[in-house]
Amino acid sequence: MRTAIILAAGKGTRMRSNQPKVVHAILQKPMLAHVVDHLREAQVERIIAIVGHEADKVKECVTGVEFVYQNEQLGTGHAVLQAEQLLGDVDGNTMVICGDTPLIYAETIENIFNYHEAQRAKATILTAQVDNPTGYGRIIRDQTEHVLGSVEEKDASPQERLIQEINTGTYCFAIKELFWALNQVTNDNAQGEYYLPDVLKILADADYPVRGYKTNDFEQTLGINDRVALANAERIMRERINTFWMREGVTIINPDSTYIGSDVKIGSDTIIYPNTHIYGKSVIGSDVVIGPDCYIHESTIADYAYVHQSVIHDSSVGSHTSVGPYAHLRNNTAVGEHVRVGNFVEMKNTQFGSHSGSAHLAYLGDAEVGERVNIGCGSITVNYDGEKKHKTIIDDDVFVGCNSNLIAPITIGAGAYIAAGSTLTDDVPDDALAIARERQTNKLGYAEKLKPKKK
């Protein structure tokens, strides 16, 4: 069985935040969630997270993970030892990985497991060769290149500090040997902590095979300790994702100003213009044009749609539909096919039928709108009475004139016409003309009385 232990108990003091470090987001997804997703992609069957500081907030940001609480933060070795209560009797291998390393590839995780198993090792450490190893633990090898251990920089001798192969903080262990060794780790070191890397030397001294798996991509091993590193990690992930989609047939006009989340799906021949943000599990079809200046979250945009300078979240847009500029679709709005949603139109929890249109300056909330409906400029569904939200139903082929107020709950029958400027409180039958406004009165010559008299 392949399992994983994620170290996620630390506060992350250098982040200078009231939030736990691992819940800080990269492309609007907690860094811990990135790590969990990569482990799952690598076919890890069971994931345990060690939590401590603000544990409840950490638990909220991931699902399908088991949690163990570390009451005191006494070092990485002590943290991993907390998982013995869940994994102590499990046969197989476990990966120990930090929750602040969201850039590691699933492929790398799988390769480490495969290498560890092929070598029949009891411990395998992910290492990297760097020009400047300052701040990292150094890997100690014997003449046959087998790993003897890892020494923290504060405890390293001057000769050991010259070593450029570093400990990235990611390991694979045989589970039973891991906990056997952890129970022998002491805190006799400069920090007074129980170091996980000490397990390597304990296993090597007991003649258990310890190996190092060296990556040529140091970037993927980067841990995030402050806001500067957080911004750098987001830049790296953004570049990765944008490069992937461009190679899949998506045109990104300016990759430096385009942000696409790791769970987004995009069809070929779609064009994305600058200053566009697409997050969550959004699905963008083929031959779509998005941007500039769009924000899309947890939404579906069908083939051949056009969205520009608009905000869409938790909603869907049908094929051949145009949205924007400056439109806002939210809260489970579903827009049909061949629809026009124009400038300064907001829809909330609304079903808007195919071949209908709302060209400008309208609000539709908690509404069901049929097909071939026209919503005139300045028209709104008045859905809130101060206590509850109410529904508006507009059947097929309705024409709503400009500046109309439809006070919910209300139903407008198929084929009806609403005269401009009407405020409706009652249902309108099919094919009726509804007029609800004050009759116009012209007072001839009255304007002269309003003009200031000349002195």
C-alpha positions in Angstrom: 0.0 0.0 0.0 1.2 3.5 -0.8 0.4 6.1 1.8 1.5 9.7 2.5 2.1 11.8 5.6 1.8 15.6 5.0 3.5 17.9 7.5 1.0 20.7 8.0 1.2 21.6 11.7 3.4 24.7 11.6 2.3 28.3 12.0 4.6 29.7 9.3 5.8 32.7 11.3 7.6 34.3 8.4 4.3 34.6 6.5 3.2 37.2 9.1 -0.3 36.0 9.0 -3.2 34.9 11.2 -3.8 32.1 8.8 -1.9 28.8 8.9 0.8 28.7 6.2 -0.6 25.8 4.3 -4.0 27.4 3.7 -2.5 30.3 1.8 -3.6 30.1 -1.8 -1.8 29.7 -5.1 -4.1 30.5 -8.0 -6.9 30.6 -5.5 -6.4 27.1 -4.2 -4.7 26.4 -0.8 -1.2 25.1 -1.2 -2.1 22.1 0.9 -4.8 21.2 -1.6 -2.3 21.3 -4.4 -0.1 18.8 -2.5 -3.1 16.5 -1.8 -4.1 16.6 -5.5 -0.6 15.6 -6.6 -0.5 12.7 -4.2 -3.9 11.5 -5.5 -2.8 11.8 -9.1 0.3 9.6 -8.2 -2.2 6.9 -7.0 -1.4 7.3 -3.3 -4.2 5.4 -1.5 -4.2 6.9 1.9 -3.2 10.4 3.0 -2.6 11.6 6.6 -2.0 15.2 7.4 -0.3 16.2 10.7 -2.1 19.4 11.9 -1.5 21.7 14.9 -1.7 25.5 14.6 -5.3 26.5 13.6 -6.0 22.9 12.8 -9.7 23.5 12.0 -8.8 25.9 9.2 -6.4 23.4 7.8 -9.0 20.7 7.9 -11.5 22.9 6.0 -9.3 23.3 3.0 -9.0 19.6 1.9 -11.3 16.6 1.7 -10.6 12.8 1.8 -7.7 13.2 4.2 -7.2 11.8 7.7 -5.9 14.1 10.3 -3.6 13.7 13.4 -3.1 16.5 15.9 0.4 17.4 17.0 0.0 19.1 20.4 3.5 20.6 20.5 5.7 21.4 17.5 8.8 19.6 18.6 10.3 19.0 15.2 9.7 17.1 12.0 10.5 13.7 13.5 8.1 14.3 16.3 5.4 15.4 13.8 5.7 12.2 11.7 5.7 10.0 14.8 2.1 11.2 15.5 1.0 9.2 12.4 2.1 5.9 14.1 -1.3 5.6 15.7 -2.8 5.3 12.1 -0.1 3.6 10.1 1.9 1.7 12.7 0.3 -1.7 11.7 0.2 -1.0 7.9 2.4 -2.8 5.5 3.9 -0.8 2.6 5.6 2.5 2.0 4.7 6.0 2.9 5.8 9.4 1.5 6.6 12.2 4.0 6.1 15.5 2.3 5.7 19.1 3.5 2.3 20.8 3.0 4.1 24.0 1.7 5.6 22.3 -1.4 2.8 22.7 -3.9 5.0 22.7 -7.0 6.1 19.1 -6.8 4.9 17.0 -9.8 2.7 14.0 -9.4 5.1 12.3 -11.8 8.0 12.9 -9.4 6.0 11.4 -6.5 5.3 8.3 -8.5 8.9 8.0 -9.7 10.2 8.2 -6.1 7.8 5.4 -5.0 8.9 3.3 -8.0 12.6 3.9 -7.4 12.2 3.2 -3.7 10.5 -0.1 -4.4 12.9 -1.1 -7.2 15.8 -0.5 -4.8 14.1 -2.4 -2.0 15.1 0.6 0.1 13.9 1.3 3.6 14.3 5.0 3.1 14.6 7.2 -0.1 15.2 10.9 0.1 14.4 13.4 -2.7 17.6 15.4 -3.3 18.6 18.2 -5.6 22.0 19.7 -6.7 22.1 23.5 -6.2 24.7 26.2 -6.6 23.9 27.8 -3.3 22.8 25.3 -0.7 22.6 27.9 2.1 19.7 27.1 4.5 19.3 23.5 3.4 20.3 20.2 5.0 23.2 18.5 3.2 23.2 14.9 1.9 26.0 12.7 3.2 26.9 9.8 0.9 29.5 7.0 1.0 32.0 6.1 -1.7 29.3 4.0 -3.4 27.0 7.0 -3.6 24.6 5.4 -1.1 23.1 7.8 1.4 24.5 7.8 4.9 22.3 10.6 6.2 21.4 14.2 6.1 22.8 16.9 8.3 21.1 20.2 9.1 23.1 23.3 8.2 23.2 24.5 11.8 24.7 21.1 12.8 27.0 20.7 9.8 30.8 20.9 9.9 32.6 23.4 7.6 33.4 20.5 5.2 29.8 19.3 5.2 28.6 22.8 4.4 30.5 22.7 1.1 28.2 19.9 -0.1 25.8 21.1 -2.8 23.4 18.2 -2.8 20.6 19.1 -0.5 17.7 17.5 1.4 14.5 18.8 -0.2 12.3 17.6 2.7 10.5 14.9 0.8 11.0 11.2 1.7 9.7 7.7 1.0 10.0 5.2 3.8 9.1 1.6 4.6 6.4 2.2 7.2 7.5 -0.3 9.9 11.2 0.7 9.7 10.2 4.4 9.7 8.5 4.2 13.1 11.1 1.8 14.5 13.8 4.5 13.7 11.7 7.4 14.8 11.4 6.0 18.3 15.2 6.2 18.6 15.5 9.8 17.5 16.7 12.3 20.1 16.7 16.1 20.3 20.4 16.4 21.0 21.1 19.1 18.4 21.4 22.9 18.1 17.6 23.4 17.8 16.6 20.9 20.5 14.2 19.3 18.1 13.5 15.8 16.9 14.7 15.8 13.3 13.2 13.5 10.7 16.5 13.4 8.7 18.1 11.6 11.7 16.1 8.6 10.7 18.3 8.2 7.6 21.5 7.7 9.7 19.7 5.4 12.1 18.6 3.2 9.3 21.9 3.3 7.5 23.8 2.5 10.7 21.5 -0.6 11.1 22.5 -1.7 7.5 19.1 -0.9 6.0 19.3 0.3 2.4 19.0 4.1 2.2 18.9 5.7 -1.2 18.7 9.2 -2.7 16.5 10.1 -5.7 18.0 13.2 -7.3 15.8 15.5 -9.3 17.1 17.8 -12.0 14.3 20.3 -11.4 15.0 22.0 -8.1 12.2 24.4 -8.7 9.5 21.8 -8.0 10.9 21.2 -4.5 10.7 24.8 -3.3 9.0 25.3 0.0 7.0 28.4 0.8 8.1 30.3 3.9 7.1 33.9 3.3 5.0 36.1 0.9 7.9 36.5 -1.5 8.1 32.7 -2.0 4.4 32.5 -2.2 4.3 35.0 -5.1 7.2 33.2 -6.8 5.4 29.9 -6.5 2.3 31.4 -8.1 4.4 32.7 -10.9 6.0 29.3 -11.5 2.6 27.5 -11.4 1.0 30.1 -13.6 3.7 29.7 -16.2 3.4 25.9 -16.1 -0.3 25.9 -16.6 -0.3 28.5 -19.3 2.4 26.6 -21.2 0.4 23.4 -20.9 -2.7 24.9 -22.4 -0.9 26.7 -25.2 0.6 23.3 -26.2 -3.0 21.9 -26.1 -4.2 24.3 -28.7 -5.3 27.3 -26.6 -4.2 30.8 -27.7 -3.2 32.9 -24.7 -2.4 36.4 -26.0 -0.3 37.5 -23.0 0.6 34.6 -20.6 2.1 37.0 -18.1 -1.3 38.5 -17.4 -3.4 35.4 -17.6 -4.2 33.3 -14.5 -5.7 29.8 -14.9 -6.3 27.5 -12.0 -4.9 23.9 -11.8 -8.4 22.3 -12.1 -9.6 24.3 -15.1 -10.3 22.5 -18.4 -10.1 24.3 -21.7 -11.0 23.2 -25.3 -8.8 23.8 -28.3 -8.9 27.0 -30.5 -10.1 29.0 -27.5 -8.6 32.5 -27.3 -7.9 34.1 -23.9 -7.1 37.8 -23.9 -5.0 39.6 -21.2 -6.1 40.2 -17.6 -8.3 37.1 -17.5 -8.6 34.9 -14.4 -10.2 31.4 -14.5 -10.4 29.4 -11.4 -12.0 26.4 -9.6 -13.3 23.5 -11.7 -14.3 25.8 -14.5 -14.8 24.2 -17.9 -14.2 26.3 -21.0 -15.3 24.8 -24.4 -13.7 25.0 -27.8 -13.6 28.1 -30.0 -14.5 30.3 -27.1 -13.2 33.9 -26.8 -12.6 35.1 -23.3 -11.3 38.5 -22.2 -9.9 40.9 -21.8 -10.5 41.6 -18.1 -12.6 38.6 -17.2 -13.0 36.7 -13.9 -14.5 33.2 -14.1 -14.9 30.8 -11.2 -16.5 27.4 -10.9 -18.4 28.0 -14.2 -18.9 26.3 -17.6 -18.6 28.2 -20.8 -19.8 26.3 -23.9 -18.3 26.2 -27.4 -18.3 29.4 -29.5 -19.3 31.6 -26.6 -17.8 35.1 -26.2 -17.2 36.6 -22.8 -15.5 39.9 -22.4 -14.9 42.3 -19.4 -17.3 40.3 -17.2 -17.5 38.3 -14.0 -19.0 34.8 -13.9 -19.1 32.5 -10.9 -21.0 29.3 -10.2 -22.9 29.7 -13.5 -23.0 28.3 -17.0 -23.1 30.0 -20.4 -24.4 28.2 -23.5 -22.9 27.9 -26.9 -22.9 30.9 -29.3 -23.7 33.2 -26.5 -22.2 36.6 -25.9 -21.6 38.0 -22.4 -20.4 41.5 -21.6 -18.9 43.9 -21.4 -19.4 44.5 -17.7 -21.9 41.7 -17.1 -22.2 39.7 -13.9 -23.5 36.1 -13.7 -23.6 34.5 -10.3 -25.2 32.0 -7.9 -26.3 29.1 -10.3 -27.3 31.2 -13.2 -27.7 29.2 -16.4 -27.7 31.1 -19.7 -28.9 29.3 -22.8 -27.6 29.2 -26.4 -27.5 32.1 -28.9 -28.2 34.6 -26.0 -27.0 38.1 -25.6 -26.2 39.3 -22.1 -25.0 42.9 -22.6 -23.3 45.6 -20.7 -24.2 46.1 -17.0 -26.6 43.2 -16.9 -26.6 41.1 -13.7 -28.2 37.7 -13.3 -28.4 35.9 -10.0 -29.8 32.4 -9.7 -31.6 32.8 -13.0 -32.4 30.4 -15.8 -32.2 32.4 -19.1 -33.6 30.6 -22.1 -32.0 30.3 -25.6 -32.4 33.0 -28.2 -33.3 35.5 -25.4 -31.6 38.8 -24.8 -30.9 41.4 -22.2 -28.8 44.0 -23.9 -28.0 46.4 -21.2 -28.7 47.8 -17.7 -30.9 45.0 -16.2 -31.1 42.9 -13.1 -32.6 39.4 -13.1 -32.6 37.7 -9.7 -34.3 34.4 -8.8 -36.0 34.2 -12.3 -36.9 31.7 -14.9 -36.9 33.2 -18.3 -38.1 31.3 -21.4 -36.8 31.4 -24.9 -37.0 34.3 -27.4 -37.6 36.8 -24.5 -36.5 40.4 -24.7 -35.5 42.2 -21.5 -35.5 45.9 -22.0 -33.0 48.4 -20.8 -33.4 49.2 -17.1 -35.7 46.3 -16.3 -35.5 44.4 -13.1 -37.1 41.5 -11.2 -37.9 42.8 -7.7 -37.1 39.6 -5.9 -36.6 40.7 -2.3 -39.4 42.0 0.0 -37.0 42.7 3.0 -37.3 39.3 4.5 -37.5 36.6 1.7 -36.5 36.2 -1.9 -39.3 35.5 -4.4 -39.4 34.0 -7.9 -40.2 35.6 -11.3 -41.3 33.4 -14.2 -41.3 34.8 -17.7 -42.5 32.4 -20.3 -41.5 32.1 -23.9 -41.7 35.0 -26.5 -42.3 37.8 -23.9 -41.3 41.4 -24.6 -40.4 43.4 -21.5 -40.2 47.1 -22.3 -37.6 49.4 -20.9 -37.6 50.4 -17.2 -40.0 47.7 -16.1 -40.2 46.5 -12.5 -41.6 42.9 -12.1 -42.4 42.6 -8.4 -42.1 38.9 -7.4 -43.7 36.5 -7.0 -45.1 37.0 -10.5 -45.6 35.1 -13.7 -45.6 36.7 -17.2 -47.5 34.4 -19.6 -46.1 33.4 -23.0 -46.2 36.0 -25.8 -47.1 38.8 -23.4 -45.9 42.4 -23.8 -44.9 44.6 -20.9 -45.2 48.3 -21.7 -42.1 50.4 -21.0 -42.1 52.0 -17.5 -44.5 49.6 -16.0 -44.4 48.3 -12.4 -46.2 45.0 -12.2 -47.5 43.3 -9.1 -50.0 40.8 -10.7 -49.6 37.9 -13.1 -50.0 38.7 -16.8 -51.9 36.2 -19.0 -50.6 34.8 -22.2 -50.5 37.2 -25.2 -51.7 40.1 -23.0 -50.4 43.7 -23.0 -49.7 44.8 -19.5 -49.5 48.6 -18.7 -48.9 49.7 -15.2 -47.9 53.4 -15.1 -49.5 56.8 -14.5 -51.3 58.3 -17.6 -49.3 61.1 -19.1 -50.8 64.6 -18.6 -49.6 67.7 -20.6 -50.2 71.1 -19.0 -49.9 73.6 -21.8 -47.9 76.7 -21.1 -47.1 75.6 -17.6 -43.3 75.7 -18.3 -43.4 79.4 -18.7 -44.5 79.7 -15.0 -41.4 77.8 -14.0 -38.9 80.0 -15.8 -37.2 82.8 -13.8 -38.5 86.2 -14.6 -36.0 88.6 -16.2 -35.4 91.7 -14.1 
